[in-house]
């Protein structure tokens, strides 16, 4: 997922921003927010998460088996 798509998704999911607030915060048109959110949701639906992030550290599946 691109950083631009991820930024929109995080502002929406964790920041509890509206699409309008995201557009204002990132200085982009609201239509761009809608496109990025649609793309991010599609990616999350189709690609399984292969890593977990806890407290700023990335742990891959092979790391947790040790």
N, C-alpha and C positions, 0 to 999 in steps of 0.2 A: 504494500500500500504506500502510496506517495506521502510525503510529509504534509503536503497541502490537504490531502483527503483526511489524513489522521488528525491534523489540527482541528478541522471542522468537526469531526466525530468526537474528539475529546472535549471540545467546548460545549457541544450539545449534551453529551452523556454525563460528563463529570462536572462541567461548569454550569449545567442547567441553563444554558443560553438558548434563546429563541433563534430562529434562522435570521431574523432581522438584526439581532444583537451580534451574531457571528459575522454577518456581512459588514456591520459597522466596525467591529473590532479588527477584522482583517482587511478592511478597506477594499472589499470586493462586492460585486453585484449580488443580490439575493438569489438570482438564477444560478450563479456560480456555486453558491452554497448548496442549493438543491442538487445540482449535478454532482458535486463532491460527496454529499451525503448518500446519494443513490449509489454511486460507485463504491464507496466504503462499505455500505450495507451488502452490496452484491459480493464483494470480496470476502467479507466475513461469513456470508452464507456458503460460499463455495470452497473456501480454503480453510482446512483445519488449522488450528493454532499449533505451531510446532515448538514454541518456547513459552516459558512463563517468566514474568518480570516481577521480582519481589524486592522492595526497598532499594530500587535503583540498580539491582544486579540481575543479569539475564542468566537463567538456568535452563539448559537444554535437557531434553528427556534423558540423554545418556549421563548427564551430571548427577541427576537425582537417583540413579540406580546404584551409585557407588556408596 
